[in-house]
Amino acid sequence: MKNKHLIFGLVLVLLSLTKLESAQAQTVGLGLRVGGYSAGVSGKYFFREDRAIEGILGTGFGRRGFQLTGLLEQHAVAFGIQGLQWFYGAGGHVGIFRGRYYHKPSSKHYEDSYNKTLVTLGVDGIVGLEYQITEIPISVGIDFKPFFEVNRDGLFLYPDGALTVRYTF
C-alpha cells in the first residue's frame, strides 16, 4: 500500500514539473552537466519566474559511485540581454563512493583507500550564467560551484565549475 502512495505521489510531482506557465520562458530543463570534479545529469525547475530548484545526479572523476546535489537558485536578467540570466544559490549534497586516493594532512604522501566505501556530505554554493536559446528549446550554462565536503577522511574544499546543456520544456 505504501508503494502505491509513493508511486502516485511521484506521478503527481512529474506531472506538475511538466506544466508550463506562460510567464516563464523555461519552466523545466533536463540535460547534462560536465565539470572539473563531476559529470552527470542536471534538472532545473522554476517554481517562480526568478527562482529555481536544481538537482544534479553525478559521478566524481576518479571515483566509483554517485553524488546527489540539490540547489536553490535566484535568477536575474544579465546585461539587459533577452534570454541571458545570471544566477546564484546554495544547497547541499550527499555521495557514496567506493575507493579513492586521498592525502592525509599529517602525511606527505598519498594513501590508498581503494577498497573502502566512502559516504560524503557537503555544502554547495553556485554562481553562473545561463542562456536560453529562443529559437530552439535549449539552454546553455556555465557555472562555478565550490563545495565543502566532509567524510571520514576529513574536511575538503573543491572549486568545481561546469558547462551545462539542457533541453527545456
N, C-alpha and C positions, 0 to 999 in steps of 0.2 A: 504494500500500500504506500509506503514511504517513497518507493521508486517512482510510482505513478505521479505523486505530487511533485517530485523533483523534476521529472520529465515535463510535466505540464508547466511548471514554473520556468524552465529553460526555454520552452517553446514561446511562452509569453514574452520573455526577455528578448529573444531573437526577433520576434515579430515587431516589438517596439523599436528595436535598433534599426530596422529597415524602413520605418515610417519616415517619409520625407516631410520637412517643414519648409514652406515657401520662403521664409525669411533667411534661410541658410543655404549657401551655395553647396556646402559639404556637410552632410549630417553624419554619415558613417564612411569610414575608409578602412580598407584591408589591404595589406601589402607586405613587402619585405624591407627589413632594416639590416644594413651591413655596417658594422663599426669596427673600432680598433680592438675592443676586448670581447665583442659579442656579435652574433648574427642571428636573425630569426624572423618571426612573423610579428607584425605590428598591426594593431587595430585601434582606431580612434573614433570616439562617439561624441558629437557635440550635443550637449543637453541644453545649452543656451548658445546664442549666436557668438559669444565671446569666451565660452568655457567648454572644455572638453576633458574627457577621461581617455587616457591612452593605456593600452595593455600591450606588453611585449613578452612573447614566449621565445626565449633564445637559448643558444648554447654558447659557452665560453670557448674561445680558441685555445687549443691545447688542453682542454678539459673534456672529460666524458660525462655528460649529464645535461641538466637544463636549469634555467633561471626564469622565474615569473616575476615581472615588474609591473606595478601599477602606478600611474602618474595622474595628478590633477593639474590641468594647464589653463593658463589665461592667455587669450589671443587678442591681437590688435592689428589694425592695418599698418603696414610698414611702408615708409617713404611715400605715402599717398598713391601707391601703385595698386590698381584693382587686381585682386587675386593673390597678392603677396601679403603674408601676415608674419609677424614675429610673435614668438610665444615664450613663456617661461612657466615653470611649475616645479612641483616636488612630489615625492612619493616614496615607495619602498619596494623591496624585492626579497624573495626567498629562492634559494637554489639548492640543488642536490647534485653533487659531482662525485665521480669515482676517480680518485687519484689525481695528483699533480705534483709539480716540483715547487718548493717554496723556500724562502730564505728566512732563517731564524734571526731575529735581531741580535741575539747573543753569539752568533756564529758567523764566520767569514766565508762559509761555503753553502752551497745548496744541499738540501736534504730531500730524500725521496719519501713521499707518502703515497706512492702509486697504487698500492693495494688497499687503501683506506677510503671509506665513504666520508665525504665532507659535506656538512649541512651549513649553508651560509644565510645570513640575514643582513639586510643593509638598508641604508637611507640614500635616496637618489635625488638629485636636482637636475633640471633641464632648462636650456635656453637655445632658441634656434629660429630659423626662417623656413617658411613653407609657402610654396607657390601652387595654387590651384589653376591648372590649365583649363581655360574656359571652353575651348573647342572640343576637348575630349575629357572624359571623367577620370583624370589622373592628377594626383598631387605629388610634388617632389619636394622633399625637405632635407635640410642639413641641420644638425644639432650638436651641441656639446652637453654631455650628460655625465658629469662626475658623480661618483658614488663611494660612500664608505661601506665597508663590508666587514662583518665580524664572523669569525668561526673559531674552531678550537686552536688554530694556529696563531690567532691574534687579530688585530685590527688593521685594515688595509684601506688605502685610498687609491682609486683607479680613475684616471682622467679620460673617460670614454667619449667618443664622438662618432657620428654615423651619418650615412646617407639613407633616406627612406623614400621608397616609391610606393604609392598606394592607389588602388582603384577606388573611386568614390561613388557612393550611391546617393 
